[in-house]
Amino acid sequence: MNKVLELTDNELIQEFQAGNSRAFDALLDRHQLRIYNTILFMVKDTYLAEDLIQEIFIKIIDNLKQKKYNEEGKFLPWALRISHNFCVDHFRKVKRTPTIKTSDDQDLFEIIKHSDHPADYKMTRAQTHRNIQQLVDLLPEEQREIIVLRHYADLSFKEIAVMTNCSINTALGRMRYGLINLRKMMNERGMTM
C-alpha cells in the first residue's frame, strides 16, 4: 500500500483503470477533504454534502472506468468541476422555481401579467416558470452558472466569485448580462413583462 501512496494522480488513475481498486482509495484519501469542502461550501449542509459526495464519487468512478478522464495531471480540478456541476444540477432539481430579480430589484415573476382567475393564474404561473427555466438553459454557460448559483443555490456574489474563480464585479456583470439576455429572449417569444 505504501508504494501506491507514492504514485502521482495520473499513475493512480492508470492503476485503477487497470483494476487496482486500492489505487482509487489512495486517490480518494488524497483529495476527499478538498472535494467535500467544496461541496459543503456550495450546499451549506453537512448531511446533504455527505450524500452528494457519495453520488459524485460514483460519477467520478464511472467516468474513470469509461476512460473519460483525459486531463493529464489535473485530477483535482477535474473532480472539482464534476462536483460543482453536480451541485448546480442538484439545486436545479430541488428548486424548480427560483426568484429571479430584474435589474431594478423586482421579482421577475411578479411583474409578468397574469389572468385574474385563480385557476388560470396558477396554470399560467407554472407554465411561466417552466418557460423561464428553459430560457435560463439557453443562456451562455458563464451567465447561466451565475444565475443558477445566485437564485437556485442562494449563494452570495462573494461566494459565487470564489466558486467560479472570478471577481465579484465579473460575477455581477455576468448576472446583469444574463438578466438582459433573459429579458430579450422573453420579448422575442412574446412573453409579457
CNS distance restraints for C-alpha pairs under 8 A (distance, minus, plus):
assign (resid   1 and name CA) (resid   5 and name CA) 6.57 0.50 0.50
assign (resid   1 and name CA) (resid  22 and name CA) 7.59 0.50 0.50
assign (resid   2 and name CA) (resid   6 and name CA) 6.70 0.50 0.50
assign (resid   3 and name CA) (resid   7 and name CA) 7.00 0.50 0.50
assign (resid   4 and name CA) (resid  12 and name CA) 7.27 0.50 0.50
assign (resid   4 and name CA) (resid  22 and name CA) 7.60 0.50 0.50
assign (resid   4 and name CA) (resid  23 and name CA) 6.24 0.50 0.50
assign (resid   4 and name CA) (resid  26 and name CA) 6.93 0.50 0.50
assign (resid   5 and name CA) (resid  26 and name CA) 6.09 0.50 0.50
assign (resid   7 and name CA) (resid  11 and name CA) 5.69 0.50 0.50
assign (resid   7 and name CA) (resid  12 and name CA) 6.05 0.50 0.50
assign (resid   8 and name CA) (resid  12 and name CA) 6.15 0.50 0.50
assign (resid   9 and name CA) (resid  13 and name CA) 6.15 0.50 0.50
assign (resid   9 and name CA) (resid  27 and name CA) 6.59 0.50 0.50
assign (resid   9 and name CA) (resid  73 and name CA) 6.72 0.50 0.50
assign (resid   9 and name CA) (resid  75 and name CA) 6.61 0.50 0.50
assign (resid  10 and name CA) (resid  14 and name CA) 6.21 0.50 0.50
assign (resid  10 and name CA) (resid  72 and name CA) 6.58 0.50 0.50
assign (resid  10 and name CA) (resid  73 and name CA) 6.03 0.50 0.50
assign (resid  10 and name CA) (resid  75 and name CA) 7.56 0.50 0.50
assign (resid  11 and name CA) (resid  15 and name CA) 6.11 0.50 0.50
assign (resid  12 and name CA) (resid  16 and name CA) 6.05 0.50 0.50
assign (resid  12 and name CA) (resid  23 and name CA) 5.02 0.50 0.50
assign (resid  12 and name CA) (resid  24 and name CA) 6.61 0.50 0.50
assign (resid  12 and name CA) (resid  26 and name CA) 7.58 0.50 0.50
assign (resid  12 and name CA) (resid  27 and name CA) 6.60 0.50 0.50
assign (resid  13 and name CA) (resid  17 and name CA) 6.08 0.50 0.50
assign (resid  13 and name CA) (resid  23 and name CA) 7.00 0.50 0.50
assign (resid  13 and name CA) (resid  24 and name CA) 6.96 0.50 0.50
assign (resid  13 and name CA) (resid  27 and name CA) 7.88 0.50 0.50
assign (resid  13 and name CA) (resid  64 and name CA) 7.35 0.50 0.50
assign (resid  14 and name CA) (resid  18 and name CA) 6.15 0.50 0.50
assign (resid  15 and name CA) (resid  19 and name CA) 6.51 0.50 0.50
assign (resid  15 and name CA) (resid  20 and name CA) 5.43 0.50 0.50
assign (resid  15 and name CA) (resid  21 and name CA) 7.99 0.50 0.50
assign (resid  15 and name CA) (resid  23 and name CA) 5.96 0.50 0.50
assign (resid  16 and name CA) (resid  20 and name CA) 4.61 0.50 0.50
assign (resid  16 and name CA) (resid  21 and name CA) 5.53 0.50 0.50
assign (resid  16 and name CA) (resid  22 and name CA) 7.43 0.50 0.50
assign (resid  16 and name CA) (resid  23 and name CA) 5.28 0.50 0.50
assign (resid  16 and name CA) (resid  24 and name CA) 5.72 0.50 0.50
assign (resid  17 and name CA) (resid  64 and name CA) 6.77 0.50 0.50
assign (resid  17 and name CA) (resid  65 and name CA) 5.84 0.50 0.50
assign (resid  17 and name CA) (resid  67 and name CA) 7.56 0.50 0.50
assign (resid  20 and name CA) (resid  24 and name CA) 7.52 0.50 0.50
assign (resid  21 and name CA) (resid  25 and name CA) 6.58 0.50 0.50
assign (resid  22 and name CA) (resid  26 and name CA) 6.26 0.50 0.50
assign (resid  23 and name CA) (resid  27 and name CA) 6.30 0.50 0.50
assign (resid  24 and name CA) (resid  28 and name CA) 5.92 0.50 0.50
assign (resid  25 and name CA) (resid  29 and name CA) 6.08 0.50 0.50
assign (resid  26 and name CA) (resid  30 and name CA) 6.14 0.50 0.50
assign (resid  27 and name CA) (resid  31 and name CA) 6.37 0.50 0.50
assign (resid  28 and name CA) (resid  32 and name CA) 5.19 0.50 0.50
assign (resid  29 and name CA) (resid  33 and name CA) 7.86 0.50 0.50
assign (resid  31 and name CA) (resid  35 and name CA) 6.31 0.50 0.50
assign (resid  31 and name CA) (resid  76 and name CA) 6.92 0.50 0.50
assign (resid  32 and name CA) (resid  36 and name CA) 5.96 0.50 0.50
assign (resid  33 and name CA) (resid  37 and name CA) 6.02 0.50 0.50
assign (resid  34 and name CA) (resid  38 and name CA) 6.25 0.50 0.50
assign (resid  35 and name CA) (resid  39 and name CA) 6.34 0.50 0.50
assign (resid  35 and name CA) (resid  53 and name CA) 7.84 0.50 0.50
assign (resid  35 and name CA) (resid  79 and name CA) 7.40 0.50 0.50
assign (resid  35 and name CA) (resid  80 and name CA) 6.09 0.50 0.50
assign (resid  35 and name CA) (resid  83 and name CA) 7.23 0.50 0.50
assign (resid  36 and name CA) (resid  40 and name CA) 6.04 0.50 0.50
assign (resid  36 and name CA) (resid  49 and name CA) 6.88 0.50 0.50
assign (resid  36 and name CA) (resid  50 and name CA) 7.61 0.50 0.50
assign (resid  36 and name CA) (resid  53 and name CA) 6.47 0.50 0.50
assign (resid  37 and name CA) (resid  41 and name CA) 5.94 0.50 0.50
assign (resid  38 and name CA) (resid  42 and name CA) 6.47 0.50 0.50
assign (resid  38 and name CA) (resid  80 and name CA) 7.41 0.50 0.50
assign (resid  38 and name CA) (resid  83 and name CA) 7.84 0.50 0.50
assign (resid  38 and name CA) (resid  84 and name CA) 7.82 0.50 0.50
assign (resid  39 and name CA) (resid  43 and name CA) 6.18 0.50 0.50
assign (resid  39 and name CA) (resid  49 and name CA) 5.77 0.50 0.50
assign (resid  39 and name CA) (resid  52 and name CA) 7.73 0.50 0.50
assign (resid  39 and name CA) (resid  53 and name CA) 7.37 0.50 0.50
assign (resid  39 and name CA) (resid  83 and name CA) 6.69 0.50 0.50
assign (resid  39 and name CA) (resid  84 and name CA) 7.15 0.50 0.50
assign (resid  39 and name CA) (resid  87 and name CA) 7.10 0.50 0.50
assign (resid  40 and name CA) (resid  44 and name CA) 5.18 0.50 0.50
assign (resid  40 and name CA) (resid  45 and name CA) 6.25 0.50 0.50
assign (resid  40 and name CA) (resid  46 and name CA) 6.30 0.50 0.50
assign (resid  40 and name CA) (resid  49 and name CA) 5.26 0.50 0.50
assign (resid  42 and name CA) (resid  87 and name CA) 7.25 0.50 0.50
assign (resid  42 and name CA) (resid 153 and name CA) 7.31 0.50 0.50
assign (resid  42 and name CA) (resid 155 and name CA) 7.50 0.50 0.50
assign (resid  43 and name CA) (resid  48 and name CA) 7.09 0.50 0.50
assign (resid  43 and name CA) (resid  49 and name CA) 6.56 0.50 0.50
assign (resid  43 and name CA) (resid  87 and name CA) 7.46 0.50 0.50
assign (resid  43 and name CA) (resid 153 and name CA) 7.16 0.50 0.50
assign (resid  44 and name CA) (resid  49 and name CA) 7.72 0.50 0.50
assign (resid  45 and name CA) (resid  49 and name CA) 6.01 0.50 0.50
assign (resid  46 and name CA) (resid  50 and name CA) 6.10 0.50 0.50
assign (resid  47 and name CA) (resid  51 and name CA) 6.33 0.50 0.50
assign (resid  48 and name CA) (resid  52 and name CA) 6.04 0.50 0.50
assign (resid  49 and name CA) (resid  53 and name CA) 5.98 0.50 0.50
assign (resid  50 and name CA) (resid  54 and name CA) 6.59 0.50 0.50
assign (resid  51 and name CA) (resid  55 and name CA) 6.77 0.50 0.50
assign (resid  52 and name CA) (resid  56 and name CA) 6.02 0.50 0.50
assign (resid  52 and name CA) (resid  87 and name CA) 7.67 0.50 0.50
assign (resid  53 and name CA) (resid  57 and name CA) 6.03 0.50 0.50
assign (resid  53 and name CA) (resid  83 and name CA) 7.81 0.50 0.50
assign (resid  54 and name CA) (resid  58 and name CA) 6.36 0.50 0.50
assign (resid  55 and name CA) (resid  59 and name CA) 6.29 0.50 0.50
assign (resid  56 and name CA) (resid  60 and name CA) 6.15 0.50 0.50
assign (resid  56 and name CA) (resid  82 and name CA) 7.31 0.50 0.50
assign (resid  56 and name CA) (resid  83 and name CA) 6.15 0.50 0.50
assign (resid  56 and name CA) (resid  86 and name CA) 7.05 0.50 0.50
assign (resid  57 and name CA) (resid  61 and name CA) 5.99 0.50 0.50
assign (resid  58 and name CA) (resid  62 and name CA) 6.10 0.50 0.50
assign (resid  59 and name CA) (resid  63 and name CA) 6.15 0.50 0.50
assign (resid  60 and name CA) (resid  64 and name CA) 6.12 0.50 0.50
assign (resid  60 and name CA) (resid  79 and name CA) 6.99 0.50 0.50
assign (resid  60 and name CA) (resid  82 and name CA) 7.64 0.50 0.50
assign (resid  61 and name CA) (resid  65 and name CA) 6.04 0.50 0.50
assign (resid  62 and name CA) (resid  66 and name CA) 6.09 0.50 0.50
assign (resid  63 and name CA) (resid  67 and name CA) 6.09 0.50 0.50
assign (resid  63 and name CA) (resid  68 and name CA) 5.08 0.50 0.50
assign (resid  63 and name CA) (resid  69 and name CA) 6.46 0.50 0.50
assign (resid  64 and name CA) (resid  68 and name CA) 5.85 0.50 0.50
assign (resid  64 and name CA) (resid  69 and name CA) 5.72 0.50 0.50
assign (resid  71 and name CA) (resid  75 and name CA) 6.83 0.50 0.50
assign (resid  71 and name CA) (resid  78 and name CA) 7.35 0.50 0.50
assign (resid  74 and name CA) (resid  78 and name CA) 6.22 0.50 0.50
assign (resid  75 and name CA) (resid  79 and name CA) 6.00 0.50 0.50
assign (resid  76 and name CA) (resid  80 and name CA) 5.98 0.50 0.50
assign (resid  77 and name CA) (resid  81 and name CA) 6.04 0.50 0.50
assign (resid  78 and name CA) (resid  82 and name CA) 6.36 0.50 0.50
assign (resid  79 and name CA) (resid  83 and name CA) 6.17 0.50 0.50
assign (resid  80 and name CA) (resid  84 and name CA) 5.96 0.50 0.50
assign (resid  81 and name CA) (resid  85 and name CA) 6.09 0.50 0.50
assign (resid  82 and name CA) (resid  86 and name CA) 5.99 0.50 0.50
assign (resid  83 and name CA) (resid  87 and name CA) 6.17 0.50 0.50
assign (resid  84 and name CA) (resid  88 and name CA) 6.26 0.50 0.50
assign (resid  85 and name CA) (resid  89 and name CA) 6.11 0.50 0.50
assign (resid  86 and name CA) (resid  90 and name CA) 6.10 0.50 0.50
assign (resid  87 and name CA) (resid  91 and name CA) 6.30 0.50 0.50
assign (resid  88 and name CA) (resid  92 and name CA) 6.32 0.50 0.50
assign (resid  88 and name CA) (resid 145 and name CA) 7.92 0.50 0.50
assign (resid  88 and name CA) (resid 148 and name CA) 6.86 0.50 0.50
assign (resid  88 and name CA) (resid 149 and name CA) 6.88 0.50 0.50
assign (resid  88 and name CA) (resid 152 and name CA) 7.95 0.50 0.50
assign (resid  88 and name CA) (resid 153 and name CA) 7.34 0.50 0.50
assign (resid  89 and name CA) (resid  93 and name CA) 6.31 0.50 0.50
assign (resid  90 and name CA) (resid  94 and name CA) 6.17 0.50 0.50
assign (resid  91 and name CA) (resid  95 and name CA) 5.78 0.50 0.50
assign (resid  91 and name CA) (resid 148 and name CA) 7.87 0.50 0.50
assign (resid  91 and name CA) (resid 152 and name CA) 5.53 0.50 0.50
assign (resid  91 and name CA) (resid 153 and name CA) 5.81 0.50 0.50
assign (resid  92 and name CA) (resid  96 and name CA) 5.84 0.50 0.50
assign (resid  92 and name CA) (resid 148 and name CA) 7.40 0.50 0.50
assign (resid  92 and name CA) (resid 152 and name CA) 6.27 0.50 0.50
assign (resid  95 and name CA) (resid 152 and name CA) 6.11 0.50 0.50
assign (resid  96 and name CA) (resid 129 and name CA) 7.88 0.50 0.50
assign (resid  96 and name CA) (resid 133 and name CA) 7.78 0.50 0.50
assign (resid  96 and name CA) (resid 152 and name CA) 7.91 0.50 0.50
assign (resid  97 and name CA) (resid 129 and name CA) 6.10 0.50 0.50
assign (resid  98 and name CA) (resid 151 and name CA) 5.56 0.50 0.50
assign (resid  98 and name CA) (resid 152 and name CA) 5.76 0.50 0.50
assign (resid  99 and name CA) (resid 107 and name CA) 6.21 0.50 0.50
assign (resid  99 and name CA) (resid 108 and name CA) 7.19 0.50 0.50
assign (resid  99 and name CA) (resid 109 and name CA) 7.35 0.50 0.50
assign (resid  99 and name CA) (resid 151 and name CA) 6.18 0.50 0.50
assign (resid 100 and name CA) (resid 107 and name CA) 5.72 0.50 0.50
assign (resid 100 and name CA) (resid 108 and name CA) 5.49 0.50 0.50
assign (resid 100 and name CA) (resid 109 and name CA) 7.43 0.50 0.50
assign (resid 100 and name CA) (resid 151 and name CA) 6.34 0.50 0.50
assign (resid 101 and name CA) (resid 105 and name CA) 5.16 0.50 0.50
assign (resid 101 and name CA) (resid 106 and name CA) 5.19 0.50 0.50
assign (resid 101 and name CA) (resid 107 and name CA) 4.60 0.50 0.50
assign (resid 101 and name CA) (resid 108 and name CA) 5.47 0.50 0.50
assign (resid 102 and name CA) (resid 106 and name CA) 5.38 0.50 0.50
assign (resid 102 and name CA) (resid 107 and name CA) 6.44 0.50 0.50
assign (resid 102 and name CA) (resid 108 and name CA) 5.86 0.50 0.50
assign (resid 102 and name CA) (resid 179 and name CA) 6.58 0.50 0.50
assign (resid 103 and name CA) (resid 176 and name CA) 6.89 0.50 0.50
assign (resid 103 and name CA) (resid 179 and name CA) 7.33 0.50 0.50
assign (resid 106 and name CA) (resid 110 and name CA) 7.46 0.50 0.50
assign (resid 106 and name CA) (resid 111 and name CA) 7.42 0.50 0.50
assign (resid 107 and name CA) (resid 111 and name CA) 6.72 0.50 0.50
assign (resid 108 and name CA) (resid 112 and name CA) 6.77 0.50 0.50
assign (resid 108 and name CA) (resid 193 and name CA) 7.90 0.50 0.50
assign (resid 109 and name CA) (resid 125 and name CA) 7.80 0.50 0.50
assign (resid 109 and name CA) (resid 128 and name CA) 7.92 0.50 0.50
assign (resid 109 and name CA) (resid 129 and name CA) 7.83 0.50 0.50
assign (resid 111 and name CA) (resid 193 and name CA) 5.69 0.50 0.50
assign (resid 112 and name CA) (resid 192 and name CA) 5.87 0.50 0.50
assign (resid 112 and name CA) (resid 193 and name CA) 4.46 0.50 0.50
assign (resid 113 and name CA) (resid 192 and name CA) 6.41 0.50 0.50
assign (resid 113 and name CA) (resid 193 and name CA) 6.44 0.50 0.50
assign (resid 114 and name CA) (resid 120 and name CA) 7.99 0.50 0.50
assign (resid 114 and name CA) (resid 121 and name CA) 5.85 0.50 0.50
assign (resid 114 and name CA) (resid 124 and name CA) 6.89 0.50 0.50
assign (resid 114 and name CA) (resid 125 and name CA) 7.55 0.50 0.50
assign (resid 115 and name CA) (resid 120 and name CA) 6.15 0.50 0.50
assign (resid 115 and name CA) (resid 121 and name CA) 5.53 0.50 0.50
assign (resid 115 and name CA) (resid 124 and name CA) 7.92 0.50 0.50
assign (resid 116 and name CA) (resid 120 and name CA) 7.53 0.50 0.50
assign (resid 116 and name CA) (resid 121 and name CA) 6.69 0.50 0.50
assign (resid 117 and name CA) (resid 121 and name CA) 5.87 0.50 0.50
assign (resid 118 and name CA) (resid 122 and name CA) 6.25 0.50 0.50
assign (resid 119 and name CA) (resid 123 and name CA) 6.32 0.50 0.50
assign (resid 120 and name CA) (resid 124 and name CA) 5.85 0.50 0.50
assign (resid 121 and name CA) (resid 125 and name CA) 5.89 0.50 0.50
assign (resid 122 and name CA) (resid 126 and name CA) 6.10 0.50 0.50
assign (resid 123 and name CA) (resid 127 and name CA) 6.19 0.50 0.50
assign (resid 124 and name CA) (resid 128 and name CA) 5.99 0.50 0.50
assign (resid 125 and name CA) (resid 129 and name CA) 6.18 0.50 0.50
assign (resid 126 and name CA) (resid 130 and name CA) 6.39 0.50 0.50
assign (resid 127 and name CA) (resid 131 and name CA) 6.13 0.50 0.50
assign (resid 128 and name CA) (resid 132 and name CA) 6.13 0.50 0.50
assign (resid 129 and name CA) (resid 133 and name CA) 6.15 0.50 0.50
assign (resid 130 and name CA) (resid 134 and name CA) 6.28 0.50 0.50
assign (resid 131 and name CA) (resid 135 and name CA) 6.29 0.50 0.50
assign (resid 132 and name CA) (resid 136 and name CA) 6.08 0.50 0.50
assign (resid 132 and name CA) (resid 182 and name CA) 7.91 0.50 0.50
assign (resid 133 and name CA) (resid 137 and name CA) 6.36 0.50 0.50
assign (resid 134 and name CA) (resid 138 and name CA) 6.65 0.50 0.50
assign (resid 135 and name CA) (resid 139 and name CA) 6.79 0.50 0.50
assign (resid 135 and name CA) (resid 182 and name CA) 6.56 0.50 0.50
assign (resid 135 and name CA) (resid 185 and name CA) 7.13 0.50 0.50
assign (resid 135 and name CA) (resid 186 and name CA) 7.94 0.50 0.50
assign (resid 136 and name CA) (resid 144 and name CA) 6.06 0.50 0.50
assign (resid 136 and name CA) (resid 182 and name CA) 6.93 0.50 0.50
assign (resid 137 and name CA) (resid 144 and name CA) 6.72 0.50 0.50
assign (resid 138 and name CA) (resid 144 and name CA) 7.92 0.50 0.50
assign (resid 139 and name CA) (resid 143 and name CA) 6.23 0.50 0.50
assign (resid 139 and name CA) (resid 144 and name CA) 5.39 0.50 0.50
assign (resid 139 and name CA) (resid 178 and name CA) 6.79 0.50 0.50
assign (resid 139 and name CA) (resid 181 and name CA) 7.28 0.50 0.50
assign (resid 139 and name CA) (resid 182 and name CA) 7.60 0.50 0.50
assign (resid 140 and name CA) (resid 144 and name CA) 6.04 0.50 0.50
assign (resid 140 and name CA) (resid 178 and name CA) 8.00 0.50 0.50
assign (resid 141 and name CA) (resid 145 and name CA) 5.87 0.50 0.50
assign (resid 142 and name CA) (resid 146 and name CA) 6.42 0.50 0.50
assign (resid 142 and name CA) (resid 174 and name CA) 6.82 0.50 0.50
assign (resid 143 and name CA) (resid 147 and name CA) 6.31 0.50 0.50
assign (resid 143 and name CA) (resid 174 and name CA) 5.04 0.50 0.50
assign (resid 143 and name CA) (resid 175 and name CA) 5.97 0.50 0.50
assign (resid 143 and name CA) (resid 177 and name CA) 7.06 0.50 0.50
assign (resid 143 and name CA) (resid 178 and name CA) 4.97 0.50 0.50
assign (resid 144 and name CA) (resid 148 and name CA) 6.05 0.50 0.50
assign (resid 144 and name CA) (resid 178 and name CA) 6.85 0.50 0.50
assign (resid 145 and name CA) (resid 149 and name CA) 6.06 0.50 0.50
assign (resid 146 and name CA) (resid 150 and name CA) 5.97 0.50 0.50
assign (resid 146 and name CA) (resid 160 and name CA) 7.01 0.50 0.50
assign (resid 146 and name CA) (resid 171 and name CA) 6.60 0.50 0.50
assign (resid 146 and name CA) (resid 174 and name CA) 6.77 0.50 0.50
assign (resid 146 and name CA) (resid 175 and name CA) 5.99 0.50 0.50
assign (resid 147 and name CA) (resid 151 and name CA) 5.79 0.50 0.50
assign (resid 147 and name CA) (resid 152 and name CA) 7.58 0.50 0.50
assign (resid 147 and name CA) (resid 175 and name CA) 6.08 0.50 0.50
assign (resid 147 and name CA) (resid 178 and name CA) 7.23 0.50 0.50
assign (resid 148 and name CA) (resid 152 and name CA) 4.97 0.50 0.50
assign (resid 148 and name CA) (resid 153 and name CA) 6.55 0.50 0.50
assign (resid 149 and name CA) (resid 153 and name CA) 4.77 0.50 0.50
assign (resid 149 and name CA) (resid 154 and name CA) 6.26 0.50 0.50
assign (resid 149 and name CA) (resid 155 and name CA) 5.85 0.50 0.50
assign (resid 149 and name CA) (resid 160 and name CA) 6.71 0.50 0.50
assign (resid 150 and name CA) (resid 154 and name CA) 4.79 0.50 0.50
assign (resid 150 and name CA) (resid 155 and name CA) 4.99 0.50 0.50
assign (resid 150 and name CA) (resid 156 and name CA) 6.52 0.50 0.50
assign (resid 150 and name CA) (resid 157 and name CA) 7.24 0.50 0.50
assign (resid 150 and name CA) (resid 160 and name CA) 7.37 0.50 0.50
assign (resid 151 and name CA) (resid 155 and name CA) 7.52 0.50 0.50
assign (resid 155 and name CA) (resid 159 and name CA) 5.90 0.50 0.50
assign (resid 155 and name CA) (resid 160 and name CA) 6.24 0.50 0.50
assign (resid 156 and name CA) (resid 160 and name CA) 6.16 0.50 0.50
assign (resid 157 and name CA) (resid 161 and name CA) 5.97 0.50 0.50
assign (resid 157 and name CA) (resid 168 and name CA) 5.98 0.50 0.50
assign (resid 157 and name CA) (resid 171 and name CA) 6.61 0.50 0.50
assign (resid 157 and name CA) (resid 172 and name CA) 7.07 0.50 0.50
assign (resid 158 and name CA) (resid 162 and name CA) 6.44 0.50 0.50
assign (resid 158 and name CA) (resid 168 and name CA) 5.86 0.50 0.50
assign (resid 159 and name CA) (resid 163 and name CA) 6.18 0.50 0.50
assign (resid 160 and name CA) (resid 164 and name CA) 5.98 0.50 0.50
assign (resid 160 and name CA) (resid 168 and name CA) 7.70 0.50 0.50
assign (resid 160 and name CA) (resid 171 and name CA) 7.01 0.50 0.50
assign (resid 161 and name CA) (resid 165 and name CA) 5.64 0.50 0.50
assign (resid 161 and name CA) (resid 166 and name CA) 4.94 0.50 0.50
assign (resid 161 and name CA) (resid 167 and name CA) 5.35 0.50 0.50
assign (resid 161 and name CA) (resid 168 and name CA) 5.21 0.50 0.50
assign (resid 161 and name CA) (resid 170 and name CA) 7.85 0.50 0.50
assign (resid 161 and name CA) (resid 171 and name CA) 6.03 0.50 0.50
assign (resid 162 and name CA) (resid 166 and name CA) 6.66 0.50 0.50
assign (resid 162 and name CA) (resid 167 and name CA) 7.78 0.50 0.50
assign (resid 166 and name CA) (resid 170 and name CA) 6.21 0.50 0.50
assign (resid 166 and name CA) (resid 171 and name CA) 6.76 0.50 0.50
assign (resid 167 and name CA) (resid 171 and name CA) 6.35 0.50 0.50
assign (resid 168 and name CA) (resid 172 and name CA) 6.13 0.50 0.50
assign (resid 169 and name CA) (resid 173 and name CA) 6.02 0.50 0.50
assign (resid 170 and name CA) (resid 174 and name CA) 6.13 0.50 0.50
assign (resid 171 and name CA) (resid 175 and name CA) 6.21 0.50 0.50
assign (resid 172 and name CA) (resid 176 and name CA) 6.14 0.50 0.50
assign (resid 173 and name CA) (resid 177 and name CA) 6.16 0.50 0.50
assign (resid 174 and name CA) (resid 178 and name CA) 5.89 0.50 0.50
assign (resid 175 and name CA) (resid 179 and name CA) 6.17 0.50 0.50
assign (resid 176 and name CA) (resid 180 and name CA) 6.22 0.50 0.50
assign (resid 177 and name CA) (resid 181 and name CA) 6.02 0.50 0.50
assign (resid 178 and name CA) (resid 182 and name CA) 6.11 0.50 0.50
assign (resid 179 and name CA) (resid 183 and name CA) 6.11 0.50 0.50
assign (resid 180 and name CA) (resid 184 and name CA) 6.17 0.50 0.50
assign (resid 181 and name CA) (resid 185 and name CA) 6.10 0.50 0.50
assign (resid 182 and name CA) (resid 186 and name CA) 6.09 0.50 0.50
assign (resid 183 and name CA) (resid 187 and name CA) 6.21 0.50 0.50
assign (resid 184 and name CA) (resid 188 and name CA) 6.21 0.50 0.50
assign (resid 185 and name CA) (resid 189 and name CA) 6.26 0.50 0.50
assign (resid 186 and name CA) (resid 190 and name CA) 6.21 0.50 0.50
assign (resid 186 and name CA) (resid 191 and name CA) 5.01 0.50 0.50
assign (resid 186 and name CA) (resid 192 and name CA) 7.37 0.50 0.50
assign (resid 187 and name CA) (resid 191 and name CA) 5.74 0.50 0.50
assign (resid 187 and name CA) (resid 192 and name CA) 7.02 0.50 0.50
